[in-house]
Amino acid sequence: MTVTISGDGLTTDAIAAVSHGERVEITNDSAVRDRLECSRAVIRDALDRGEAIYGVSTLFGAMADHHVPEDRLVELQRLALWQHKTATGPRLPASDVRAAMLLRANSLLKGASAIRLSIIERYVTFLNADAVPHVFQRGSIGASGDLVPLSYIAGAVLGLDDAFLVDLGGETIGALTALDRLGLEPIELQPKEGLALNNGTGASTGVAANAVDRALDLAAVTIGLHALYAQALRATDQSFAPFVHAMKAHPGQIWAARAMLDLLEGSPVIRREDGGERDRPAGVLIQDRYSLRCLPQYLGPIIDGLLVAKRQIEIEANSANDNPLVDPDRAEILHTGNFLAQYTGVAMDQVRYHLGLLAKHVDVQIALLVSPEFNHGLTPSLTGNMDGMSVGLKSLQVATNQMMPLMGFYGQSIVDKFPTHAEQFNQNINSQAMNSANLARDTLDVFTHFLAVSSFVAVQSVELRAKEQGGTYDARSILSPATVPLYEAARRAAKGEPDDAAPLLWNDMDQFVQPMVEGLITGLDRGGPILQAVSGVAAGLRGHAPL
């Protein structure tokens, strides 16, 4: 797969693909290339007229009243990058750095930034060689763009100084050494180009794009787990009846109900009550508890919210977001604020909030499954061997009880906590988008662990239900065809093939549970078997159209 960039049409799917190693090429569209040169000509002409241009013939930010003489304009662009070599602390993951490089190149191709094609090509060369600059998580407030992280990328790609570091071929080397190995020479900046490279939202939005892509994958896993839980709890299909959701026609709610019906079709343990039939065993409530009965209503706004965030990130990824911008058609230079990454910050606040809601819902389902008062005949704590010396999944439930509140805490907004005095009161509103996006990645790390434990619970519960129903622990005997792949993938990731004679966990002392959870975490990796098992749900989710 090769992703073609042109300044438009870049999706989160494509960004994630490049983040994980796919190649990139620049469009051959002559109109795109012509706009690049036209915008540069506008800047040259304005300088020839002696026009003051922010960051081109003036200093930056609240010092923009300081004029820079003509013989120092090139030096000014070097300063635009060099002044931001101030970060340290935890590094951005390589996948997020690659996303940031891709988004900066794509943005510059819109032809509003007055930069040479050869510099954009250099970014693509780095991506295709998997040369990854060292970039740090801290330092950007998402106001005048992601100045610090984008400066580290630009300094490395241009060969500004060997102090900018690059990972290439398994080694960490200086930028000049990296250029030499790639057969490249350092590039000297021309007026406006330094500012074009670091004054934009590509770093925070790159992190955000990867977060959205991962969130959708894990949301699909969550929906698949709910289908397994519903079967373990012998739920009714009445909760997902199309008529019910047509009467409250929120798109996400309708989609969630339809997805659950599709996943549960053909399951012998789901109570078939849609269409007037009633299959309620004696002693069972006439209707399921809310975590099952209200599942579409609960998941609907989460699904819609994640898709809204996806669309916002895609618009941002295809925007020109530096300052000033050049309109090559009107030969006009505009001093603007597209560098404010507010959409990215708000989207990431919302994604984290929605992830916390997903985790809380799953945590409630687990609580039902481990409680004999509510699990319809399963053992306490889903214990395998009830010989009086096993306690089942107690510790695993406690693990989810630790992670769920943490995700809720991470789900609190940060965009509204911006300082109003940043950079001499010049950046007196700022998006905090980098903080928000980094927190989204951290939340997804916790959610992955949470879902690994939740998958363990799902496997154990359906295997105990299978034994109760038919004498075998192999849950394929009771599961719907659509949920068998998820069950098999999770079972194999944790321990191995389903076993007629024993559930996933029989005697507590038989095995160490930690490696089983770690196997499930690996199974949840991008492209891993658990994600492959819900690929149909994930595709449907990505294709859903919210309001």
Summary of the structure (lengths in Angstrom):
residues: 547
radius of gyration: 26.9
end to end distance: 31.6
largest distance: 90.2
contacts: 2042
relative contact order: 0.12
helix: 55%
strand: 6%
